[in-house]
Amino acid sequence: MGPVTSSWTSFGGDLHLDLTERRAAGAGLRAALEDALREAVQDGRLAPGTRLPSSRALGEDLGIARNTVVEAYGQLTAEGWLDSRQGSGTTVARRAVPEPPAPARRAGTRTMPQRQAARHDLTSGRPDISLFPRTAWLAAARRALATAPHEALDYGSPLGRIELRQALTHYLARVRGVRTDPDHLLICTGVTQGLGLLCAALRNRGARTLAVEEYGLPPQHAVVRAAGLTTTPLPLDEDGALVDRLDTRPGAVLLTPAHQYPTGAPLSADRRAEAVRWAREQDRYVIEDDYDGEFRYDRQPLGAMQALDPERVVYAGTAAKSLAPGLRLAWLALPDALVEPVARLKVLADTMSPVLDQLTLAELITSGTYDRHVRRCRLHYRRRRDQLIAALAEHAPHVRVTGIAAGLHAVLQLPPGSTPEPELLARAQAAGLSLNGLAWHLAAPTDADAPPALVIGYATPPDHAFPAALQALCELLRRA
Ligand SMILES: Cc1ncc(COP(=O)(O)O)c(C=O)c1O
């Protein structure tokens, strides 16, 4: 779109900023405005250099307080999306904005890349859903329903069904070393919901900022902001996040210690201890997103960081990778002080999570079927990973593959001077390949001129489609 000047009279109309939907989804005014503006910058509707209206004009236009606009501009300036200079107003930052890898999103949808149209789907974040154990799930559902007491179908505890909390207590202790009990576990509809509830609880106890890893999952960042917290990124290196940069401002830090998402490094033992020390000294929390902790290939799984201090580390786990994202089943192991505040927010959100799937998962875990399924998936994904590595070694030896000891995705780093990332993504799209660039995962834009890198979800395609997807990927990289 053309330059937008301060003579705007109908800002909302010109930009199609839809605060209404965001407000209806529970976002505060400031968070809704920030989110709408950020999205407009990210998807290019607000081009670099575009001058934004004054806070007073925009406030009047949208019928909101000027201060709300000042705060939203301030946050987006801090994140690097906007430039604010005394005397010359606020403009969209003049630096490359990561291109979305696929066609523009529909307004109001979750900030997820589109996947439907692509012939080859190598986006990260999903398992091979053709592996879902349909027969075992049906059998477990039948057994669970046949034996459930009538009261199981009534309104119940916001923490979730006791059967699942008991099963998870034992499972998580055995497999991930988590130290919890059924009274400290809360079942939620995804880590996404759990994170939103946690952020809202932290905000209620005075937090205003959440520290996040500099690369992460943009939809999670949106959830944090919708709960009223700002994000402050921590740099990463091969030992994970630089947690020694944590100061007094964040109310908590969100980490992916077992397998940094998306770069793949595990958080070193020293840094785990340091983050816990920070949380104790500052009366803060660590949120451990253990999204793919069961999938480690080359050595024993790293235990959960939560075991270092269950009163300072919130453990978040999910069935999204081990079973299917569509189940919307996840769990939080909470410190004592957070159980009641988070449970209260869960009641406000949706009373409690649906019971039948909880009972089924409990049955699947206690019968040992879940363990067998995870073992089978681990072998399957390990084979996939090895196929990816072999194909790249043969057809694209200039590409460095990292983050492959665990999980369901890898990062492919191209040498300096290769085709720039936005161009590479455009070519991928033209070739029917759906994937994400590393820059899409940035928590805030950076001036650093990083060589192009791709995040490849090698679990995503079903078996029959994987060889063709690999071939298309290698062809793309060969020409890069
Ligand atoms: C880093 C990370 N955390 C958590 C999740 C799972 O989120 P949910 O349980 O809401 O599906 C994912 C799934 O893609 C992820 O990539």
The ligand as an SDF file (V2000), in Angstrom:
LIG
                    3D

 16 16  0  0  0  0  0  0  0  0999 V2000
    7.5120  -25.0260   20.5460 C   0  0  0  0  0  0  0  0  0  0  0  0
    6.1770  -25.6600   20.6450 C   0  0  0  0  0  0  0  0  0  0  0  0
    5.5510  -25.6860   21.8240 N   0  0  0  0  0  0  0  0  0  0  0  0
    4.3410  -26.2620   21.9720 C   0  0  0  0  0  0  0  0  0  0  0  0
    3.6930  -26.8380   20.9170 C   0  0  0  0  0  0  0  0  0  0  0  0
    2.3770  -27.5160   21.1300 C   0  0  0  0  0  0  0  0  0  0  0  0
    1.3430  -26.6390   21.3070 O   0  0  0  0  0  0  0  0  0  0  0  0
   -0.1060  -27.2300   21.5600 P   0  0  0  0  0  0  0  0  0  0  0  0
   -0.0240  -28.1890   22.6980 O   0  0  0  0  0  0  0  0  0  0  0  0
   -0.9290  -26.0180   21.9150 O   0  0  0  0  0  0  0  0  0  0  0  0
   -0.5810  -27.8680   20.2940 O   0  0  0  0  0  0  0  0  0  0  0  0
    4.2880  -26.8260   19.6690 C   0  0  0  0  0  0  0  0  0  0  0  0
    3.5880  -27.3980   18.5140 C   0  0  0  0  0  0  0  0  0  0  0  0
    3.8170  -27.0790   17.3920 O   0  0  0  0  0  0  0  0  0  0  0  0
    5.5660  -26.2380   19.5360 C   0  0  0  0  0  0  0  0  0  0  0  0
    6.1870  -26.2200   18.3420 O   0  0  0  0  0  0  0  0  0  0  0  0
  1  2  1  0
  2  3  1  0
  2 15  2  0
  3  4  2  0
  4  5  1  0
  5  6  1  0
  5 12  2  0
  6  7  1  0
  7  8  1  0
  8  9  2  0
  8 10  1  0
  8 11  1  0
 12 13  1  0
 12 15  1  0
 13 14  2  0
 15 16  1  0
M  END
$$$$
